[in-house]
Amino acid sequence: MKTVINIKTEAEIKESAQALAERLGLSLSAVLNAYLRQFVRNKEMHLSLTPQMSPELEKFLKKAEKDIARRKNFSGPFSSVKELEEYFAAL
């Protein structure tokens, strides 16, 4: 027997979850049902407070690290606030 569960979530979260599920060829309902089955079967849930970088941020940081190593797109270090202010004023 099927039943209906109503939950409240932010519209942006729902839309993002639906889009991701669709890209995986699933409905949001299928994703939530799979999660609930796993929750019941394992009697556990996994939450993480460990921040994880998005692929876009990882790509940006890799580029920044390469630029720093080559001293490209790089300013400073500055030995004083006055030196920093002069640098910005010259831009």
N, CA, C and O atoms as CSV, one atom per row, in Angstrom:
chain,resi,resn,atom,element,x,y,z
A,1,MET,N,N,0.840,-1.183,0.000
A,1,MET,CA,C,0.000,0.000,0.000
A,1,MET,C,C,0.883,1.244,0.000
A,1,MET,O,O,1.817,1.352,0.795
A,2,LYS,N,N,0.591,2.151,-0.869
A,2,LYS,CA,C,1.348,3.404,-0.977
A,2,LYS,C,C,0.706,4.456,-0.076
A,2,LYS,O,O,-0.497,4.423,0.182
A,3,THR,N,N,1.527,5.384,0.395
A,3,THR,CA,C,1.040,6.495,1.199
A,3,THR,C,C,1.749,7.764,0.743
A,3,THR,O,O,2.724,7.698,-0.006
A,4,VAL,N,N,1.276,8.890,1.180
A,4,VAL,CA,C,1.838,10.175,0.785
A,4,VAL,C,C,2.487,10.812,2.005
A,4,VAL,O,O,1.923,10.814,3.099
A,5,ILE,N,N,3.689,11.354,1.796
A,5,ILE,CA,C,4.386,12.110,2.837
A,5,ILE,C,C,4.518,13.537,2.329
A,5,ILE,O,O,4.986,13.760,1.213
A,6,ASN,N,N,4.113,14.489,3.130
A,6,ASN,CA,C,4.279,15.904,2.786
A,6,ASN,C,C,5.422,16.459,3.612
A,6,ASN,O,O,5.444,16.303,4.833
A,7,ILE,N,N,6.361,17.101,2.959
A,7,ILE,CA,C,7.457,17.736,3.678
A,7,ILE,C,C,7.575,19.179,3.221
A,7,ILE,O,O,7.146,19.538,2.124
A,8,LYS,N,N,8.161,19.994,4.076
A,8,LYS,CA,C,8.404,21.388,3.715
A,8,LYS,C,C,9.903,21.551,3.507
A,8,LYS,O,O,10.712,21.113,4.325
A,9,THR,N,N,10.249,22.183,2.411
A,9,THR,CA,C,11.638,22.488,2.113
A,9,THR,C,C,11.674,23.762,1.291
A,9,THR,O,O,10.647,24.203,0.775
A,10,GLU,N,N,12.823,24.339,1.171
A,10,GLU,CA,C,12.958,25.548,0.372
A,10,GLU,C,C,12.777,25.196,-1.098
A,10,GLU,O,O,13.200,24.133,-1.550
A,11,ALA,N,N,12.150,26.092,-1.830
A,11,ALA,CA,C,11.879,25.859,-3.255
A,11,ALA,C,C,13.164,25.577,-4.024
A,11,ALA,O,O,13.192,24.701,-4.889
A,12,GLU,N,N,14.228,26.315,-3.711
A,12,GLU,CA,C,15.500,26.127,-4.419
A,12,GLU,C,C,16.068,24.724,-4.188
A,12,GLU,O,O,16.613,24.115,-5.109
A,13,ILE,N,N,15.942,24.218,-2.976
A,13,ILE,CA,C,16.430,22.861,-2.653
A,13,ILE,C,C,15.637,21.838,-3.461
A,13,ILE,O,O,16.210,20.932,-4.066
A,14,LYS,N,N,14.320,21.993,-3.465
A,14,LYS,CA,C,13.475,21.053,-4.206
A,14,LYS,C,C,13.822,21.069,-5.691
A,14,LYS,O,O,13.972,20.015,-6.310
A,15,GLU,N,N,13.949,22.258,-6.256
A,15,GLU,CA,C,14.243,22.367,-7.689
A,15,GLU,C,C,15.604,21.772,-8.024
A,15,GLU,O,O,15.750,21.077,-9.030
A,16,SER,N,N,16.597,22.041,-7.189
A,16,SER,CA,C,17.942,21.487,-7.425
A,16,SER,C,C,17.928,19.965,-7.309
A,16,SER,O,O,18.549,19.270,-8.113
A,17,ALA,N,N,17.220,19.452,-6.306
A,17,ALA,CA,C,17.138,18.001,-6.116
A,17,ALA,C,C,16.395,17.342,-7.278
A,17,ALA,O,O,16.800,16.280,-7.751
A,18,GLN,N,N,15.322,17.960,-7.733
A,18,GLN,CA,C,14.584,17.417,-8.872
A,18,GLN,C,C,15.452,17.408,-10.127
A,18,GLN,O,O,15.446,16.434,-10.881
A,19,ALA,N,N,16.192,18.478,-10.350
A,19,ALA,CA,C,17.048,18.555,-11.534
A,19,ALA,C,C,18.139,17.491,-11.491
A,19,ALA,O,O,18.422,16.849,-12.503
A,20,LEU,N,N,18.747,17.302,-10.332
A,20,LEU,CA,C,19.785,16.289,-10.196
A,20,LEU,C,C,19.206,14.896,-10.386
A,20,LEU,O,O,19.795,14.069,-11.081
A,21,ALA,N,N,18.064,14.631,-9.779
A,21,ALA,CA,C,17.415,13.321,-9.936
A,21,ALA,C,C,17.096,13.073,-11.411
A,21,ALA,O,O,17.299,11.969,-11.916
A,22,GLU,N,N,16.604,14.084,-12.086
A,22,GLU,CA,C,16.261,13.949,-13.508
A,22,GLU,C,C,17.504,13.629,-14.342
A,22,GLU,O,O,17.456,12.794,-15.246
A,23,ARG,N,N,18.621,14.302,-14.030
A,23,ARG,CA,C,19.867,14.014,-14.757
A,23,ARG,C,C,20.307,12.563,-14.539
A,23,ARG,O,O,20.960,11.971,-15.399
A,24,LEU,N,N,19.951,12.003,-13.398
A,24,LEU,CA,C,20.279,10.608,-13.100
A,24,LEU,C,C,19.215,9.648,-13.628
A,24,LEU,O,O,19.337,8.433,-13.474
A,25,GLY,N,N,18.173,10.198,-14.251
A,25,GLY,CA,C,17.110,9.364,-14.800
A,25,GLY,C,C,16.128,8.883,-13.750
A,25,GLY,O,O,15.479,7.851,-13.924
A,26,LEU,N,N,16.020,9.626,-12.664
A,26,LEU,CA,C,15.142,9.236,-11.555
A,26,LEU,C,C,14.169,10.359,-11.239
A,26,LEU,O,O,14.382,11.514,-11.608
A,27,SER,N,N,13.108,9.996,-10.555
A,27,SER,CA,C,12.211,11.018,-10.022
A,27,SER,C,C,12.681,11.359,-8.614
A,27,SER,O,O,13.384,10.572,-7.980
A,28,LEU,N,N,12.297,12.516,-8.136
A,28,LEU,CA,C,12.631,12.886,-6.765
A,28,LEU,C,C,11.996,11.906,-5.788
A,28,LEU,O,O,12.579,11.590,-4.751
A,29,SER,N,N,10.812,11.431,-6.117
A,29,SER,CA,C,10.132,10.442,-5.287
A,29,SER,C,C,10.967,9.156,-5.173
A,29,SER,O,O,11.075,8.581,-4.090
A,30,ALA,N,N,11.551,8.711,-6.281
A,30,ALA,CA,C,12.386,7.504,-6.261
A,30,ALA,C,C,13.621,7.710,-5.386
A,30,ALA,O,O,14.024,6.808,-4.651
A,31,VAL,N,N,14.219,8.898,-5.467
A,31,VAL,CA,C,15.395,9.191,-4.653
A,31,VAL,C,C,15.033,9.163,-3.173
A,31,VAL,O,O,15.734,8.545,-2.372
A,32,LEU,N,N,13.947,9.826,-2.810
A,32,LEU,CA,C,13.537,9.864,-1.406
A,32,LEU,C,C,13.142,8.476,-0.902
A,32,LEU,O,O,13.461,8.120,0.232
A,33,ASN,N,N,12.451,7.688,-1.734
A,33,ASN,CA,C,12.102,6.321,-1.334
A,33,ASN,C,C,13.346,5.476,-1.112
A,33,ASN,O,O,13.399,4.695,-0.161
A,34,ALA,N,N,14.352,5.619,-1.977
A,34,ALA,CA,C,15.598,4.865,-1.812
A,34,ALA,C,C,16.275,5.265,-0.501
A,34,ALA,O,O,16.778,4.408,0.226
A,35,TYR,N,N,16.287,6.557,-0.202
A,35,TYR,CA,C,16.889,7.009,1.044
A,35,TYR,C,C,16.132,6.449,2.242
A,35,TYR,O,O,16.752,5.990,3.202
A,36,LEU,N,N,14.816,6.479,2.202
A,36,LEU,CA,C,14.019,5.957,3.325
A,36,LEU,C,C,14.242,4.454,3.503
A,36,LEU,O,O,14.345,3.970,4.631
A,37,ARG,N,N,14.318,3.712,2.384
A,37,ARG,CA,C,14.590,2.269,2.493
A,37,ARG,C,C,15.948,2.017,3.159
A,37,ARG,O,O,16.069,1.157,4.031
A,38,GLN,N,N,16.949,2.765,2.746
A,38,GLN,CA,C,18.282,2.608,3.320
A,38,GLN,C,C,18.266,2.973,4.809
A,38,GLN,O,O,18.893,2.291,5.620
A,39,PHE,N,N,17.568,4.022,5.160
A,39,PHE,CA,C,17.444,4.463,6.547
A,39,PHE,C,C,16.817,3.363,7.410
A,39,PHE,O,O,17.299,3.079,8.507
A,40,VAL,N,N,15.750,2.751,6.912
A,40,VAL,CA,C,15.071,1.684,7.654
A,40,VAL,C,C,15.953,0.433,7.727
A,40,VAL,O,O,16.084,-0.180,8.787
A,41,ARG,N,N,16.556,0.061,6.592
A,41,ARG,CA,C,17.367,-1.153,6.530
A,41,ARG,C,C,18.588,-1.062,7.447
A,41,ARG,O,O,18.881,-2.006,8.181
A,42,ASN,N,N,19.295,0.055,7.411
A,42,ASN,CA,C,20.543,0.199,8.163
A,42,ASN,C,C,20.363,0.796,9.556
A,42,ASN,O,O,21.271,0.755,10.386
A,43,LYS,N,N,19.181,1.348,9.796
A,43,LYS,CA,C,18.891,2.016,11.066
A,43,LYS,C,C,19.951,3.073,11.393
A,43,LYS,O,O,20.367,3.218,12.542
A,44,GLU,N,N,20.371,3.791,10.381
A,44,GLU,CA,C,21.340,4.855,10.567
A,44,GLU,C,C,21.177,5.892,9.466
A,44,GLU,O,O,20.622,5.626,8.400
A,45,MET,N,N,21.676,7.073,9.763
A,45,MET,CA,C,21.693,8.121,8.755
A,45,MET,C,C,23.043,8.812,8.836
A,45,MET,O,O,23.651,8.886,9.904
A,46,HIS,N,N,23.499,9.307,7.719
A,46,HIS,CA,C,24.805,9.933,7.651
A,46,HIS,C,C,24.652,11.422,7.378
A,46,HIS,O,O,24.110,11.840,6.355
A,47,LEU,N,N,25.143,12.194,8.314
A,47,LEU,CA,C,25.188,13.639,8.154
A,47,LEU,C,C,26.639,14.048,8.338
A,47,LEU,O,O,27.366,13.442,9.125
A,48,SER,N,N,27.051,15.050,7.630
A,48,SER,CA,C,28.431,15.483,7.739
A,48,SER,C,C,28.492,16.990,7.893
A,48,SER,O,O,27.833,17.729,7.162
A,49,LEU,N,N,29.279,17.430,8.841
A,49,LEU,CA,C,29.515,18.856,9.011
A,49,LEU,C,C,30.812,19.264,8.325
A,49,LEU,O,O,31.189,20.436,8.323
A,50,THR,N,N,31.482,18.282,7.746
A,50,THR,CA,C,32.718,18.554,7.035
A,50,THR,C,C,32.401,19.295,5.751
A,50,THR,O,O,31.706,18.765,4.885
A,51,PRO,N,N,32.898,20.507,5.618
A,51,PRO,CA,C,32.625,21.233,4.377
A,51,PRO,C,C,33.295,20.539,3.187
A,51,PRO,O,O,34.427,20.064,3.281
A,52,GLN,N,N,32.588,20.495,2.098
A,52,GLN,CA,C,33.142,19.908,0.891
A,52,GLN,C,C,33.084,20.953,-0.213
A,52,GLN,O,O,32.089,21.654,-0.392
A,53,MET,N,N,34.172,21.028,-0.934
A,53,MET,CA,C,34.240,22.006,-2.004
A,53,MET,C,C,33.466,21.525,-3.221
A,53,MET,O,O,33.411,20.332,-3.516
A,54,SER,N,N,32.879,22.471,-3.910
A,54,SER,CA,C,32.211,22.155,-5.167
A,54,SER,C,C,33.284,21.942,-6.229
A,54,SER,O,O,34.399,22.443,-6.083
A,55,PRO,N,N,32.970,21.213,-7.291
A,55,PRO,CA,C,33.942,21.035,-8.373
A,55,PRO,C,C,34.409,22.372,-8.955
A,55,PRO,O,O,35.565,22.505,-9.356
A,56,GLU,N,N,33.510,23.359,-9.001
A,56,GLU,CA,C,33.880,24.668,-9.531
A,56,GLU,C,C,34.915,25.341,-8.635
A,56,GLU,O,O,35.866,25.946,-9.130
A,57,LEU,N,N,34.732,25.240,-7.318
A,57,LEU,CA,C,35.680,25.841,-6.387
A,57,LEU,C,C,37.023,25.127,-6.455
A,57,LEU,O,O,38.069,25.776,-6.420
A,58,GLU,N,N,37.011,23.796,-6.552
A,58,GLU,CA,C,38.260,23.049,-6.676
A,58,GLU,C,C,39.033,23.482,-7.921
A,58,GLU,O,O,40.248,23.669,-7.866
A,59,LYS,N,N,38.338,23.639,-9.026
A,59,LYS,CA,C,38.970,24.065,-10.279
A,59,LYS,C,C,39.572,25.469,-10.126
A,59,LYS,O,O,40.697,25.721,-10.558
A,60,PHE,N,N,38.816,26.368,-9.513
A,60,PHE,CA,C,39.285,27.736,-9.305
A,60,PHE,C,C,40.535,27.756,-8.429
A,60,PHE,O,O,41.495,28.466,-8.730
A,61,LEU,N,N,40.525,26.974,-7.340
A,61,LEU,CA,C,41.665,26.965,-6.431
A,61,LEU,C,C,42.906,26.362,-7.075
A,61,LEU,O,O,44.017,26.825,-6.820
A,62,LYS,N,N,42.736,25.336,-7.906
A,62,LYS,CA,C,43.876,24.754,-8.611
A,62,LYS,C,C,44.516,25.796,-9.524
A,62,LYS,O,O,45.739,25.909,-9.600
A,63,LYS,N,N,43.659,26.560,-10.219
A,63,LYS,CA,C,44.177,27.613,-11.107
A,63,LYS,C,C,44.888,28.684,-10.286
A,63,LYS,O,O,45.955,29.157,-10.678
A,64,ALA,N,N,44.315,29.064,-9.165
A,64,ALA,CA,C,44.934,30.075,-8.309
A,64,ALA,C,C,46.276,29.588,-7.779
A,64,ALA,O,O,47.233,30.361,-7.725
A,65,GLU,N,N,46.362,28.314,-7.385
A,65,GLU,CA,C,47.626,27.765,-6.887
A,65,GLU,C,C,48.699,27.781,-7.975
A,65,GLU,O,O,49.858,28.088,-7.698
A,66,LYS,N,N,48.317,27.451,-9.212
A,66,LYS,CA,C,49.275,27.510,-10.325
A,66,LYS,C,C,49.734,28.946,-10.564
A,66,LYS,O,O,50.919,29.197,-10.783
A,67,ASP,N,N,48.790,29.885,-10.522
A,67,ASP,CA,C,49.138,31.299,-10.717
A,67,ASP,C,C,50.096,31.774,-9.625
A,67,ASP,O,O,51.052,32.496,-9.909
A,68,ILE,N,N,49.846,31.378,-8.396
A,68,ILE,CA,C,50.713,31.793,-7.282
A,68,ILE,C,C,52.110,31.215,-7.468
A,68,ILE,O,O,53.105,31.911,-7.267
A,69,ALA,N,N,52.184,29.943,-7.853
A,69,ALA,CA,C,53.486,29.305,-8.060
A,69,ALA,C,C,54.271,30.000,-9.170
A,69,ALA,O,O,55.497,30.083,-9.104
A,70,ARG,N,N,53.564,30.504,-10.194
A,70,ARG,CA,C,54.224,31.191,-11.317
A,70,ARG,C,C,54.290,32.700,-11.113
A,70,ARG,O,O,54.794,33.439,-11.959
A,71,ARG,N,N,53.765,33.143,-9.958
A,71,ARG,CA,C,53.673,34.572,-9.631
A,71,ARG,C,C,52.941,35.335,-10.729
A,71,ARG,O,O,53.305,36.461,-11.068
A,72,LYS,N,N,51.911,34.713,-11.274
A,72,LYS,CA,C,51.061,35.319,-12.297
A,72,LYS,C,C,49.763,35.760,-11.607
A,72,LYS,O,O,49.257,35.064,-10.727
A,73,ASN,N,N,49.229,36.916,-12.011
A,73,ASN,CA,C,48.005,37.446,-11.396
A,73,ASN,C,C,48.172,37.525,-9.879
A,73,ASN,O,O,47.267,37.170,-9.123
A,74,PHE,N,N,49.313,37.984,-9.457
A,74,PHE,CA,C,49.682,37.923,-8.047
A,74,PHE,C,C,50.180,39.297,-7.620
A,74,PHE,O,O,50.931,39.935,-8.358
A,75,SER,N,N,49.781,39.758,-6.456
A,75,SER,CA,C,50.228,41.043,-5.924
A,75,SER,C,C,50.795,40.831,-4.535
A,75,SER,O,O,50.395,39.916,-3.815
A,76,GLY,N,N,51.724,41.684,-4.174
A,76,GLY,CA,C,52.281,41.600,-2.828
A,76,GLY,C,C,53.411,40.596,-2.759
A,76,GLY,O,O,53.883,40.139,-3.800
A,77,PRO,N,N,53.854,40.243,-1.591
A,77,PRO,CA,C,53.355,40.735,-0.300
A,77,PRO,C,C,53.711,42.201,-0.084
A,77,PRO,O,O,54.676,42.718,-0.647
A,78,PHE,N,N,52.913,42.845,0.737
A,78,PHE,CA,C,53.116,44.250,1.034
A,78,PHE,C,C,53.699,44.367,2.437
A,78,PHE,O,O,53.290,43.647,3.348
A,79,SER,N,N,54.641,45.261,2.604
A,79,SER,CA,C,55.296,45.396,3.909
A,79,SER,C,C,54.573,46.365,4.837
A,79,SER,O,O,54.875,46.434,6.028
A,80,SER,N,N,53.611,47.117,4.285
A,80,SER,CA,C,52.862,48.050,5.129
A,80,SER,C,C,51.503,48.321,4.501
A,80,SER,O,O,51.266,48.040,3.326
A,81,VAL,N,N,50.628,48.870,5.317
A,81,VAL,CA,C,49.308,49.249,4.823
A,81,VAL,C,C,49.453,50.357,3.786
A,81,VAL,O,O,48.731,50.390,2.790
A,82,LYS,N,N,50.388,51.256,4.031
A,82,LYS,CA,C,50.607,52.357,3.084
A,82,LYS,C,C,51.007,51.810,1.712
A,82,LYS,O,O,50.517,52.280,0.685
A,83,GLU,N,N,51.881,50.837,1.701
A,83,GLU,CA,C,52.308,50.228,0.436
A,83,GLU,C,C,51.115,49.582,-0.277
A,83,GLU,O,O,50.988,49.686,-1.497
A,84,LEU,N,N,50.256,48.926,0.478
A,84,LEU,CA,C,49.053,48.316,-0.094
A,84,LEU,C,C,48.127,49.384,-0.660
A,84,LEU,O,O,47.614,49.236,-1.770
A,85,GLU,N,N,47.911,50.444,0.082
A,85,GLU,CA,C,47.046,51.536,-0.375
A,85,GLU,C,C,47.596,52.178,-1.646
A,85,GLU,O,O,46.831,52.524,-2.545
A,86,GLU,N,N,48.906,52.337,-1.726
A,86,GLU,CA,C,49.524,52.899,-2.930
A,86,GLU,C,C,49.325,51.981,-4.125
A,86,GLU,O,O,49.097,52.431,-5.248
A,87,TYR,N,N,49.417,50.693,-3.858
A,87,TYR,CA,C,49.208,49.710,-4.947
A,87,TYR,C,C,47.787,49.839,-5.491
A,87,TYR,O,O,47.590,49.905,-6.704
A,88,PHE,N,N,46.795,49.874,-4.596
A,88,PHE,CA,C,45.397,49.979,-5.035
A,88,PHE,C,C,45.136,51.312,-5.736
A,88,PHE,O,O,44.388,51.363,-6.712
A,89,ALA,N,N,45.737,52.369,-5.251
A,89,ALA,CA,C,45.534,53.679,-5.862
A,89,ALA,C,C,46.082,53.718,-7.278
A,89,ALA,O,O,45.571,54.451,-8.125
A,90,ALA,N,N,47.114,52.936,-7.536
A,90,ALA,CA,C,47.732,52.910,-8.868
A,90,ALA,C,C,46.953,52.078,-9.881
A,90,ALA,O,O,47.216,52.169,-11.080
A,91,LEU,N,N,46.004,51.275,-9.425
A,91,LEU,CA,C,45.237,50.427,-10.348
A,91,LEU,C,C,44.258,51.201,-11.194
A,91,LEU,O,O,43.549,50.614,-12.012
